[in-house]
Amino acid sequence: MSQATFENPILKLTLSAHEDADRRLLLIEAVAAEREPADQEPPINVAVVIDRSGSMAGRKLDAVKEATAKLIRSLRPSDRVALVTYDNRVQVLADRAQPSEGVARLVDVIRPGGSTDLYSGWLQGAKLVTGGGHVILLSDGLANAGPYTGAAQLAEHAATSRSRYGVSTSTVGVGSDYDEALMSSMAQAGQGFHYFANDGETIIKAFSRERFLIGTLSLTDARLSWRGGTIELGNLLSGEKKGWVTEVQTLPAWCELTYVDAKTEERVKAAVEVPKSFGHHPLATAYLLSETAARLLEKAIHVRSQDSAERLAGEVETLIVAIGNHELSNEDPLTMTLDQLRRASARLRELQEDFSTHAAAMESKGLFQRAHSIRQQSRAFYGDTAEDRSMSASRSRAFVNTQFSGADPAAFAVQPVTFWIDHKAVPLKVHHRSIVVGVVDPFDGFAISALARAVGLGIETDKRPWTEEEILKALEAYR
């Protein structure tokens, strides 16, 4: 038996043991159940940590202030938000405050200052939300002050914050001068997500995506452990499908699963059955190729000449061929991986033809963003609006697909059809405490929270993007 399954009402895990001529792999596939909001949802506990160093002056800081105010206004009265700024010193503007217009307006006092003590700013935010909280860390530069400035050091602290104190970290890098290796590794170690935001619109989009993610968590701090090994499964969203793979020499006799239920804050521990033998599971090598692709794209930080751009492009194209020859090349996760590699190859070839230090720095940040999207396809993000929209199909496939036949007439007792037309949303299913809707951007956290306030119930999306024409057609019969 080369496959084993664990299932409870919250989560399903499938473990597959794969062996071929080159390696032995253990594949873990997780599916988090679609869940309605609980009677008493635990509060969102978030700290926004803002770089206010001198280089942030102007449009960057203005966009960050706008995005932060929108995030605060999108939160519920039961949520808590901390607001921290840093340059060479740290200032707490709000200490785990109830979201309010007054707190949102605190961003107006933020002014650009000196150097960048990123560690101390992040640490202050993490301390304010200890115990299941989340830090959104923003910077446009290098960590050039404070006790820790290296990527490995800061990633280690982010990992400790997650494992010991239950605080996750997402990062937003702004412009062309921030340290993408540092910001990316902190997000990965902190079980959050990293965003490359090159302009004001993208900063706001990144904050909106984070608002969706922190409001859709089903379970956090998940890990699968056995004697001699651990795989960090991290956070899973309601309805999310995800996979991990690791090399093994022998199969463990047992595994233990632990996680925190985000709806009840209960810590769960369970024994998980392990496959008894190895077999053929091509999905294992598919996930291994995707991880190889993500690591390859992160080598972009070393592209400093036309020759190095050419070498990396060649490596990317060799991997494209290898993935194209895989038996699952037309299926997830390789579909998204191939798309990202092809786009990366095109941009690297442009650098090879017309190299500049600024263009290489920007491309490196873009390729780190692509690496994160490959690793976490449900959270796939790119600053360019058209390209981000093209990722929407991959994001949608990373969730359990629930088919709805059309609008639920029961929703029109909650709000009339004109309301749904005005808000560009199709009410697909009315639950006791929430409504599932179809919207143009199912991952727009700001729009979803605004709709929830207007409806007076929780709002879930069906995770697939609808066109405005589809929305109007679905509602037309109920005019």
C-alpha positions in Angstrom: 0.0 0.0 0.0 1.8 3.1 -1.3 -0.9 5.6 -0.2 -2.6 6.4 3.1 -5.4 8.9 4.0 -6.3 10.8 7.1 -9.5 12.7 7.3 -11.5 14.6 9.9 -14.2 17.3 9.5 -11.6 20.0 9.0 -8.9 18.5 6.9 -8.1 15.6 4.6 -4.5 14.5 4.1 -3.3 12.0 1.5 0.2 10.6 1.9 1.8 8.9 -1.2 5.2 7.2 -1.2 6.9 7.4 -4.7 10.0 5.6 -5.8 11.8 5.8 -9.2 15.4 5.2 -10.4 16.6 8.5 -9.0 14.9 9.0 -5.6 12.3 8.2 -3.0 9.7 10.8 -2.2 6.9 11.4 0.3 4.1 13.5 -1.1 1.6 15.1 1.2 -1.7 16.5 -0.3 -4.0 18.5 1.9 -7.6 19.6 1.3 -9.1 22.0 3.9 -12.8 21.7 4.2 -15.1 24.5 3.1 -16.4 26.0 6.3 -19.1 28.4 7.3 -18.3 31.2 9.7 -18.5 30.1 13.4 -21.1 31.6 15.7 -18.3 33.5 17.4 -15.4 34.0 15.0 -12.1 34.6 16.7 -10.9 38.2 16.1 -8.4 39.0 13.4 -5.3 40.2 15.2 -3.0 42.1 12.8 -0.1 44.5 13.0 0.9 46.7 10.1 4.6 47.6 10.3 5.5 50.5 8.0 8.9 51.6 6.9 9.0 55.4 7.1 12.7 55.8 6.2 13.6 58.8 4.0 13.4 56.8 0.8 9.7 56.2 1.3 8.9 60.0 0.9 6.3 60.9 -1.8 4.0 58.6 -3.7 5.2 55.4 -2.0 4.4 56.5 1.5 1.1 58.1 0.4 0.0 54.8 -1.2 1.0 52.8 1.9 -1.0 55.2 4.1 -4.0 54.8 1.9 -3.8 51.0 1.8 -3.3 50.8 5.6 -6.3 53.0 6.2 -8.4 50.8 3.9 -7.2 47.7 5.7 -8.2 49.2 9.1 -11.6 50.3 7.8 -12.2 46.8 6.4 -11.9 45.1 9.8 -14.8 44.1 12.1 -15.4 45.8 15.6 -14.3 42.5 17.2 -10.9 42.6 15.4 -7.8 44.2 16.7 -5.1 46.2 14.8 -1.7 47.5 15.8 0.1 50.2 13.8 3.9 50.5 14.0 6.3 52.7 12.0 10.0 52.5 11.9 13.1 54.2 10.5 16.2 54.2 12.8 13.7 54.2 15.7 10.3 52.5 16.3 7.0 54.2 17.1 3.8 52.5 18.1 0.8 54.5 16.7 -1.8 52.0 17.8 -1.4 49.2 20.3 -3.9 46.4 19.5 -6.7 48.9 19.0 -10.3 48.3 18.0 -10.6 49.3 14.4 -12.2 52.8 14.0 -12.1 55.8 11.8 -9.9 57.4 14.4 -7.3 54.6 14.2 -7.5 54.7 10.4 -6.7 58.4 10.4 -3.6 57.8 12.5 -1.7 57.1 9.3 -2.0 60.8 8.4 0.7 61.6 11.0 3.3 59.3 9.3 6.2 61.3 7.9 9.5 60.0 6.3 12.5 59.9 8.5 16.0 58.3 8.6 17.5 54.8 8.1 15.9 51.3 8.3 15.9 49.3 11.5 13.7 46.7 9.9 14.2 44.0 12.6 13.2 46.3 15.5 10.1 47.5 13.7 9.0 43.9 12.8 9.7 42.7 16.3 7.6 45.4 17.9 4.7 44.5 15.6 5.1 40.8 16.4 5.1 41.4 20.2 1.9 43.4 19.9 0.0 40.5 18.3 1.6 37.5 20.1 -0.7 34.5 20.2 -2.2 33.8 16.8 -1.6 37.2 15.2 -0.3 38.3 11.9 2.3 40.9 10.9 2.2 42.8 7.5 5.8 44.2 7.2 6.5 46.8 4.5 9.8 48.2 3.4 11.3 49.8 0.3 15.0 49.4 1.3 17.7 47.4 2.9 17.8 46.5 6.6 20.8 48.9 7.4 20.3 49.5 11.1 19.5 47.6 14.3 20.8 44.3 15.8 19.9 42.1 12.8 20.2 43.0 9.1 20.9 39.7 7.3 18.3 37.7 5.4 19.1 34.4 7.1 19.0 36.0 10.6 15.7 37.7 10.0 14.1 34.6 8.4 15.1 32.6 11.5 13.4 35.2 13.8 10.3 35.1 11.6 10.3 31.3 11.8 10.7 31.4 15.6 7.9 33.9 15.9 5.6 31.6 14.0 6.5 28.3 15.8 6.9 29.6 19.3 4.4 32.5 19.5 1.9 31.8 16.8 2.7 35.0 14.8 2.9 34.8 11.0 4.6 37.3 8.8 3.8 38.6 5.3 6.0 41.1 3.6 5.4 43.9 1.0 8.5 45.1 -0.9 8.1 48.5 -2.5 10.1 49.9 -5.5 13.4 48.8 -6.9 15.8 49.0 -3.9 14.4 46.6 -1.2 16.2 43.3 -0.4 14.0 40.7 -2.1 15.9 37.8 -0.6 15.4 39.2 2.9 11.7 40.1 2.4 10.9 36.8 0.6 12.7 34.6 3.1 11.0 36.3 6.0 7.6 35.7 4.5 8.4 32.1 3.6 9.8 31.3 7.1 6.9 33.2 8.8 4.3 31.2 6.8 2.9 34.3 5.2 3.2 35.6 1.6 5.5 38.1 -0.1 4.3 40.8 -2.5 6.4 42.9 -4.9 4.6 46.2 -5.1 6.1 48.6 -7.6 3.5 51.3 -7.5 0.6 52.7 -5.4 -2.1 50.6 -7.1 -0.1 47.4 -6.5 0.5 48.3 -2.8 -3.3 48.7 -2.3 -3.9 45.4 -4.2 -1.4 43.6 -2.0 -3.1 44.8 1.2 -6.5 43.9 -0.2 -5.2 40.3 -1.0 -3.8 40.1 2.5 -7.2 41.1 3.9 -8.8 38.2 2.0 -6.2 35.7 3.2 -6.3 36.6 6.9 -10.1 36.5 6.8 -10.3 33.1 5.2 -8.0 31.0 7.3 -9.3 27.6 8.2 -6.3 26.2 10.1 -2.9 27.6 11.1 0.6 26.4 12.2 0.0 22.9 10.6 2.9 20.5 10.6 3.4 16.8 9.9 6.2 15.2 12.1 7.9 11.9 12.4 11.0 10.6 13.9 13.8 12.3 11.9 11.6 14.6 9.9 9.0 17.4 9.8 7.1 19.2 7.0 5.7 22.6 7.8 2.2 22.7 6.2 1.7 26.2 7.5 -1.7 27.9 7.0 -4.6 26.6 4.9 -7.6 28.6 3.7 -11.1 27.4 3.7 -11.5 25.0 0.8 -7.8 25.2 -0.2 -5.9 22.3 -1.9 -2.2 22.2 -1.4 0.8 19.8 -1.8 4.3 19.3 -0.4 7.0 16.8 -1.2 10.2 15.7 0.6 12.9 13.1 -0.1 13.0 10.1 2.2 15.3 7.1 2.5 12.8 4.9 4.4 9.2 5.3 5.3 8.5 6.4 8.9 6.5 4.1 11.1 4.1 6.8 12.1 3.4 10.5 11.6 1.8 13.1 13.9 -0.3 16.0 12.6 -0.7 19.2 14.6 -2.5 22.4 13.8 -4.6 25.2 15.3 -8.2 25.4 14.2 -8.6 29.1 13.1 -12.3 29.1 13.9 -12.1 27.8 17.4 -8.5 28.4 18.3 -8.2 24.8 19.5 -4.9 23.1 19.1 -5.4 19.7 17.4 -3.1 16.7 17.5 -3.7 13.4 15.6 -1.9 10.3 14.5 -1.7 9.9 10.7 -1.3 6.6 8.9 1.7 6.2 6.7 2.1 4.3 3.4 3.6 0.8 3.9 5.5 0.6 0.6 6.6 2.7 -2.3 4.8 3.0 -5.6 4.5 5.2 -8.7 3.0 8.6 -8.0 3.9 11.1 -10.7 2.4 14.0 -8.8 5.3 13.7 -6.3 7.9 14.4 -9.0 5.6 17.2 -10.3 5.7 19.0 -7.0 9.5 18.4 -6.8 9.8 20.1 -10.3 7.7 23.0 -9.1 10.0 23.6 -6.1 13.0 23.3 -8.3 11.5 26.0 -10.5 10.9 28.3 -7.6 14.5 27.9 -6.3 15.8 28.5 -9.8 13.9 31.8 -10.2 15.4 33.0 -6.9 18.8 32.8 -8.6 17.8 36.0 -10.4 19.3 38.0 -7.5 22.7 37.1 -8.9 22.0 38.4 -12.4 24.3 41.4 -12.8 25.3 41.3 -16.5 24.1 40.2 -19.9 26.1 37.0 -19.6 24.5 36.0 -16.2 21.0 36.8 -17.7 21.8 34.5 -20.6 23.0 31.7 -18.3 19.9 31.9 -16.1 17.6 32.0 -19.1 19.3 28.9 -20.4 18.7 27.1 -17.1 15.1 28.1 -17.1 14.6 26.9 -20.6 16.2 23.6 -19.8 13.8 23.1 -16.9 10.9 24.1 -19.2 11.8 21.2 -21.5 12.1 18.8 -18.5 8.6 19.8 -17.2 7.1 19.7 -20.7 8.3 16.0 -20.9 6.6 15.2 -17.5 3.4 13.1 -17.8 1.5 15.7 -15.8 2.8 18.7 -17.6 -0.8 19.8 -18.5 -2.1 19.5 -14.9 -1.6 21.4 -11.7 0.9 22.3 -10.2 2.9 22.2 -13.4 0.5 24.3 -15.5 1.1 27.4 -13.4 4.8 26.5 -13.1 5.3 26.3 -16.8 3.5 29.6 -17.4 5.7 31.4 -14.8 8.9 29.9 -16.3 8.0 30.9 -19.8 7.4 34.5 -18.7 10.6 34.5 -16.8 12.5 33.2 -19.8 11.1 36.0 -22.0 12.1 38.7 -19.4 15.6 37.3 -18.9 16.2 37.2 -22.7 15.1 40.9 -22.8 17.8 41.6 -20.1 20.3 39.7 -22.1 19.7 41.9 -25.1 19.4 45.2 -23.2 20.9 45.0 -19.8 20.7 47.7 -17.1 21.3 47.5 -13.4 17.9 49.0 -12.6 16.1 46.6 -15.0 17.9 43.6 -13.5 17.0 44.7 -9.9 13.3 45.0 -10.9 13.4 41.7 -12.7 14.9 40.0 -9.7 12.1 41.2 -7.6 9.5 40.0 -10.1 11.1 36.6 -10.3 11.0 36.2 -6.5 7.3 37.1 -6.7 6.9 34.4 -9.4 8.7 31.9 -7.1 6.2 32.6 -4.3 3.3 32.2 -6.7 4.6 28.8 -7.8 4.9 27.6 -4.2 1.5 28.9 -3.1 -0.7 28.8 -6.1 -3.9 29.7 -4.2 -2.2 33.0 -3.3 -0.6 33.7 -6.7 0.0 37.4 -7.2 1.7 39.7 -9.7 1.8 43.5 -9.7 0.8 43.8 -13.4 -3.0 43.8 -13.4 -3.4 41.9 -16.7 -0.9 39.2 -15.7 -2.4 38.9 -12.2 -5.8 38.4 -13.9 -4.3 35.6 -16.0 -3.3 33.9 -12.8 -6.9 33.8 -11.6 -7.7 30.4 -13.1 -4.7 28.8 -11.3 -5.8 30.4 -8.0 -9.3 29.1 -8.5 -8.1 25.6 -9.2 -6.3 25.6 -5.9 -9.6 25.4 -4.1 -12.3 22.8 -3.8 -14.7 23.4 -6.7 -18.3 23.8 -5.6 -20.7 24.0 -8.5 -23.7 26.3 -8.2 -26.6 26.3 -10.7 -27.2 30.1 -10.4 -28.5 32.7 -8.0 -30.2 31.5 -4.7 -33.7 33.1 -4.6 -33.5 33.1 -0.8 -30.8 35.8 -1.0 -33.4 38.3 -2.3 -35.2 38.2 1.0 -31.9 39.5 2.5 -31.2 42.2 -0.2 -33.2 43.0 -3.4 -31.9 42.0 -6.8 -31.0 45.7 -7.5 -28.6 45.6 -4.5 -26.8 42.6 -6.0 -26.7 44.3 -9.4 -25.3 47.5 -8.0 -22.6 45.5 -6.1 -21.7 43.3 -9.1 -22.3 40.1 -7.1 -24.3 36.9 -7.6 -25.7 35.4 -4.4 -25.1 31.7 -5.0 -26.0 30.1 -1.7 -27.5 31.4 1.5 -26.3 29.8 4.7 -27.3 30.5 8.3 -24.6 33.1 8.9 -23.2 33.8 5.5 -23.8 34.0 1.8 -21.6 32.5 -1.0 -21.3 34.9 -3.8 -19.7 35.1 -7.3 -17.8 38.3 -7.9 -15.3 39.7 -10.5 -12.3 39.3 -8.2 -13.0 36.6 -5.6 -9.7 37.5 -3.7 -10.4 41.2 -3.3 -10.5 41.4 0.5 -11.5 45.1 0.6 -14.5 44.6 -1.7 -15.6 41.4 0.1 -15.5 43.0 3.6 -17.4 46.1 2.3 -20.1 43.7 0.8 -20.3 41.9 4.1 -21.0 45.1 6.0 -23.7 46.1 3.5 -25.4 42.7 3.6 -25.0 42.2 7.4 -23.8 38.6 7.0 -20.5 36.9 6.3 -19.5 36.8 2.7 -17.7 33.9 1.1 -16.7 33.7 -2.6 -16.8 30.7 -4.8 -13.1 31.4 -5.7 -13.7 31.7 -9.4 -13.7 35.1 -11.2 -16.9 36.1 -12.8 -17.3 38.6 -15.7 -19.8 41.4 -15.3 -21.7 39.9 -18.2 -22.0 36.6 -16.3 -23.2 38.4 -13.2 -25.9 40.3 -15.0 -27.1 37.3 -16.9 -27.4 35.3 -13.6 -29.4 38.1 -12.0 -31.6 39.0 -15.0 -34.3 36.4 -14.3 -34.9 38.0 -10.8 -35.3 41.6 -11.8 
